Amino acid sequence: MRFLFTTFSFLLVSVISFAQDNYDVDLIPANLRNRANACIRNEEITVDMRSPDNVMLNVKKAITVFNQNGEDEARLAIYYDKNISIKSIKGEVYNSVGKLTNKFSQNDFADMSAADGFSLFVDSRVKHYLPSVNQYPYTLVYNYEIRNKQNLIIPHWSPKPADDVSVEKSTYIFICKPTDQVRIKTNNYSGTPDVLTDEKQKKTIWKVNNIMAVRTEPYSPAHETYATNIQITPQAFYYYNHKGSYTDWKELGTWIYDNLLAERKALPTATIELIKDLVKDEKTDKDKARKIYQYLQDKTRYISVQIGIGGLQPIAASEVDRLGYGDCKALVNYMQSLLNAANIDSYYCVVSAGSEKKSMDPTYASMVQGNHIILCMPLKGDTTWLECTNQKIPFGFLSDFTDDRLVLACTADGGKLLHTPKLTTAENLQIRKANLIIEADGNITGKMNTVYEGSQYENQEELIGKSITEQHKLLKETYNIDNIDFDAVAFAQKKDMAPKLTEEITLNIRNYAPVNSNKMFLQLNAFNIKKSIPEIKNRILPVYINRGYTDEDTIVYTLPDNVDTKLIIGQDKTFKSDFGQYVCKISVEGKKLTYYRKFILNDGTFPAEKYADFSKFINAVNSADYLKLALSLKK
């Protein structure tokens, strides 16, 4: 709920259609049907930048949907607002032998607000259409045209949208004046575009043909890193009555600062005096900032606001001060204004947020690479980062939502790329200790303490403040053990720059260690089984582990009197690889059976040929995690 720039998606939607002589599915080459849930038969996207405030987008697309799994590729969603107008939409549906079964137009589309359920102000709408077809395969042929009254954001081209989609033919055409200066980023395009130029226009044409669907490979890099993609950014742009020009991050940051932020920072005199009084006894700027941050969290709440210069400009700090809410842009701008009142410098930073790390491209500045705003305080060598949309998050902690990536800091001196702190493998901890009593009938009771740190800090944070009923429901989903129940649940937080969340649980599990004849069967790892991954031959993509972590589990079982502990043999298993380490130890002392497990997964990118070693490592961990003892019972 922390994302901004919803308008970006409005402009980047690429959709669809035109006429081909024959849409018989049998005409699709066999290699394009293999592993495909849908096949793009023909696509032509034309972007005609007639002027900075008049960009025409014409999309024609024919796509065959083979089965229900390909249905998402047939969805047509076209966003519009006062600066994006839909000129025309028409389409047709064909059955498997290419016979026309239906036609549709703009009147057949559902038209609704683009509000997302948490946005207070949204001035955009969406037209949505999905044909009602229940016999597969079928083919949809779409054709629509829209006009954009801006050229800051140009629709990009990504001809193969997913692994399970094949492409027979796709074409992207960009038209501009010969004198227009544009920057083009080409990713994984092996050919050379055709360029046709005359005195009135310059036309650049990219084409791809016969791209097969591929199996999805686990632990792969982000799709855009290996798929074909073309991005275009004009040097001079027009956007919601604002003009500008940029060729790099420095110039883009300057435009954002001067045009979107500079006039939005004024606060009421009373608020300025309140802040000065609030921090008057604090000795350092960091302590002052911490106190101001708490003031922000207590006073404001996050609500998406997608209006004002296309959703890019924050509402004024004075308005946030008056209303007590705002989106990420507004809350960061407000926090920055509060810090200014205490003479503390800070940077408004654009980031690509999400658990998967995505950095700004240092070689190619563009407005479409960010979806969120955070704040950076340089603090004379003690750089501190703030997430301003979360009322619970500790001061100076970003979480895995924005850690370890390049962001654009917009300053009075222009834009500059900064790197957010990394949550490391050693810091991303889950430490669990449990003392469990096994009854003679196999039922278990006991207590468990789990500490979460680093990127795992937020694993259970959502449970805090929920009702007991809801907590128990979510805990059952987390631990996913048959017959588990919770007698007591408590959480404690240490909210500093290296926060910890502690979970205390009193639990019982019926029939966890079933008895059969003279044996009791006990799976030692009750709470933390590593899932297996498939073995894949001829891996194509690199192995990408987005984030490393360390889990450590210690479970002490008190065995019932009828278990013959003399027959239990201790075990000690350790294996290591480039991907991490696994340790498992079993020991017995009296009636106490102790199970210890430590698993370390390293982040990083590894060659495709290393996947066999990776799957071997992970599956060895999975096998070890399922270790089950057959405990002998005394006669």
ABEGO torsion letter per residue (X at the ends): XABBGAAAAAAABBBBEBBBABABAAABBAAAABGBABBBABBBBBBBBABAABBBBBBBBBBBBABAAAAAAABBBBBBBAABBBABBBBBBBBAAGBBABBBBAAABBBBBABAGABABBABBBBBBBBBBABOBBBBBBBBBBBBABAABBBBBBABABAABBBABBBBBBBBBAABBBBBBBBGBABBBBBBBBAABBBBBBBBBGBBBBBBBBGBBBAAAABBBBBBBBABBBBGGBBBBBABAAAAAAAAAAAAAAAAABBBAAAAAAAAAAAAABABAAAAAAAAAAAAAAABBBBBBBBEGGGABBBBAAAAAAAGBEBAAAAAAAAAAAAAAAGBBBBBBBBBBEABBBBBBAABBBAAABABBBBBBAGGGBBBBBBAABAABBBGBAEAAABGBBBBBBBAAEBBBBBBBBBBAAABBBBBBBBBBBBAAGBBBEBBBBBBBEAAAAAAAAABGBBAAAAAAAAAAAAGBBGBBBABBBBBBBBBABBBBBBBBBBBBBGABBBBEABBBBBABAABBBBBBBBBBGBABBBBBABBBBBBBBBBBBBBAABBAAABBBBBBBBBBAAEBBBBBBBBBEABBBBBBBBBBBBEBBBAAAAAAAAAAAAAAAAAAABBBBBBBBX
